Amino acid sequence: MIFRFVEDIETRNTVILIGALLAFVLTFIGLRIFEKKLPTDGGREFAVDGSKSIGKPRGAGIVFILVFTLISVFFGMITFEYLLYFLIIILCMLTGFLDDASSVPWSELKKGILDLAVSVMTAVVYIYHNGSDVHFALAGADVHFHPVVFGILAVALVWGSINVTNCCDGVDGLCGAVSIASVVSIYALALMLGKSIEMGANVLFMISVLLAYLWYNSTPSRMLMGDAGSRAIGAFLAIAVLLTGAPFMYLMLCLIILLDGGLGLFKVTVIRIFKFPFLKNLRTPLHDHFRKKGGWSNTQVVNRFLILQVLISLIALGMVK
């Protein structure tokens, strides 16, 4: 909002910087204030060290996503399209928080229908404002997709991103740290493709709130983002990569999140459909596999997954034409 009334570039940069610092401070203070008011975690039955999470405040995502949205509205460059995206992110946060606060976890069908709804909303909003052209960044080519085909792919991207990011949230600091790497990578791609003007401030604000959250979530964690955070982050990543015009780059710029959370979803789907053990020696999510069978500590998982994503992003961005 403030951004729209400032024409000088240096002043705009100052406004964005103030917004980013305020986002960090408000998130830091907000998490401390609402820590005791958040629902508590019941532990994950089959997760490695899942019992250690029992009793920790869960659903911290409701705090940092609300701060991100408010700061973006007041200090970012807001268009009607972007306002709709913020509403979609908030919907993901709210459904996630309601699940976090529920004494009985929501069914897969219920969450799947909600995910499908927000994914369709995102695809419709994007196509209406941007069309259905796709830039293949590694080939340097633009391809026009039929809106229906593009819509199906966009829905799959958003739905998948929400769910794999949600599954990635299982180790202290992992989802937040790797998400920051992916967010920065997507913004770097936007810079290279000349589509960064509107995204810049929002990306910086997301990084700021995640950094404040990581202050409390680093090993050993004090609180957990819960579905309220991971689902909203997944939606943000999908929307951000769509806005670069090169959505297929998600496969590389978010590869660690995709593999960590996605292999488990793929494994379960194959087992349910074909009724035979698939990848039975692979524990999913991958972070549990490396902790259980690789003997990695939580810190090693976070650091090594982060390093891998940074390396993959550097290679991918270096190949952009």
Stockholm file with secondary structure:
# STOCKHOLM 1.0

chainA/1-321         MIFRFVEDIETRNTVILIGALLAFVLTFIGLRIFEKKLPTDGGREFAVDGSKSIGKPRGAGIVFILVFTLISVFFGMITFEYLLYFLIIILCMLTGFLDDASSVPWSELKKGILDLAVSVMTAVVYIYHNGSDVHFALAGADVHFHPVVFGILAVALVWGSINVTNCCDGVDGLCGAVSIASVVSIYALALMLGKSIEMGANVLFMISVLLAYLWYNSTPSRMLMGDAGSRAIGAFLAIAVLLTGAPFMYLMLCLIILLDGGLGLFKVTVIRIFKFPFLKNLRTPLHDHFRKKGGWSNTQVVNRFLILQVLISLIALGMVK
#=GR chainA/1-321 SS CGGGGCCCHHHHHHHHHHHHHHHHHHHHHHHHHHGGGSCBCCCCTTSTTGGGGTTSBBCTHHHHHHHHHHHHHHHSCCCHHHHHHHHHHHHHHHHHHHHHHCSSCCCHHHHHHHHHHHHHHHHHHHHHHHCSEEEETTTTEEEECCHHHHHHHHHHHHHHHHHHHHHHCCSTTHHHHHHHHHHHHHHHHHHHHTCCTTHHHHHHHHHHHHHHHHHHHSSSCSCBCHHHHHHHHHHHHHHHHHHTTCGGGHHHHTHHHHHHHHHHHHHHHHHHHHCSCCSTTCCSSHHHHHHHTSCCCHHHHHHHHHHHHHHHHHHHHHTCC
#=GC SS_cons         CGGGGCCCHHHHHHHHHHHHHHHHHHHHHHHHHHGGGSCBCCCCTTSTTGGGGTTSBBCTHHHHHHHHHHHHHHHSCCCHHHHHHHHHHHHHHHHHHHHHHCSSCCCHHHHHHHHHHHHHHHHHHHHHHHCSEEEETTTTEEEECCHHHHHHHHHHHHHHHHHHHHHHCCSTTHHHHHHHHHHHHHHHHHHHHTCCTTHHHHHHHHHHHHHHHHHHHSSSCSCBCHHHHHHHHHHHHHHHHHHTTCGGGHHHHTHHHHHHHHHHHHHHHHHHHHCSCCSTTCCSSHHHHHHHTSCCCHHHHHHHHHHHHHHHHHHHHHTCC
//
